[in-house]
Amino acid sequence: MRFKIYMILTGIIFLFTNCNDVLDRPSLTTSEDDAYWTSEDRVRLYANAFYTNFFVGYGLKYETTYAPNANYTFNDDAVRLSTQTQFGRTVPTSKGSTSLDMMWQSEFTGPTWNFAWIRKANVMLDRVSARMKDILTEEQYNHWMGIGRFFRGMEYARLVNVFGDVPYYDTEVLNTDKDALYKDRTPRNEVMDAVYDDFDFAMKNVRLDDGDAQYVNRYVVAAFVSRWALFEASWQKYYYKNDERAKKFFEQAITAADLVMSSGKYDIVTDFRSLFGSTKSTKDCILYRTYDADKGVTHSIPMSARIWI
């Protein structure tokens, strides 16, 4: 009897020991920070997570953030057959008089007061800078630093567009650093100067070709920079009446737009049918995503399967 009890207890101990071994193994599908930053493929995997936030069409299944669809009364990008019952029939006297609720309004006016994507970009920049200089080549290092700074600049440009002055962070902030977490807002111009520098670095260092038009390259960076720099330049000229700062951002917008237009890689497609019916990239697309229903990579919003920039 004692022998049986001994064998049972030994089996239980062995079982739990094996369970602990399995549970203690590093995850194969999520990043373990201390052991994660070991190769360029790991950096790319981390950077891919930005796409769902910044590029319409990179989310999976039904999503609405930054992607108006036919259900919304203020959009006509995608329509149904026959009578358009989903559209408002009267001209609103203000934004608040439309049928949108507050959640939808917050999604389409821009980001909420959330710095998660800023933190994610700063983590990437901190880790690549501190841990990967001896792992990556100089070209790889500059490319991924450029990618991180591009996404950080994009998010700050969006935050400034909505809120004006916002706290500026260029390093990872720990949840124990109360002074940093609750610091005052940084003046708008100071934030946008940092955005200018991030965009400038990205346009000089991100690869011209990253092997697949579904990845961010220098032309994708320049296309977005031209848009945000033009917005900031116009704001400085017509709202702040600051011609010197306006000139600075106008020139960045021109440089960025010229990079795309003078490349010879892109053009305006005049065949409207091919524009919306093609299943592969055409010269009007700077960034695109291929959908594959067999892999569950689809877009349920009734729009083209392209990302227009």
Secondary structure by P-SEA (a helix, b strand, c coil): caaaaaaaaaaaaaaaaaaaaaaacccccccccccccccaaaaaaaaccccccccccccccccccccccccccccccccccccccccccccccccccccccaaaaaaaacccccaaaaaaaaaaaaaaaccccccccaaaaaaaaaaaaaaaaaaaaaaaaccccccccccccccccccccccccccaaaaaaaaaaaaaaaaacccccccccccccaaaaaaaaaaaaaaaaaaaacccccaaaaaaaaaaaaaaaaaaaacccbbbbcccccccccccccccccbbbbbbccccccccccccccccc
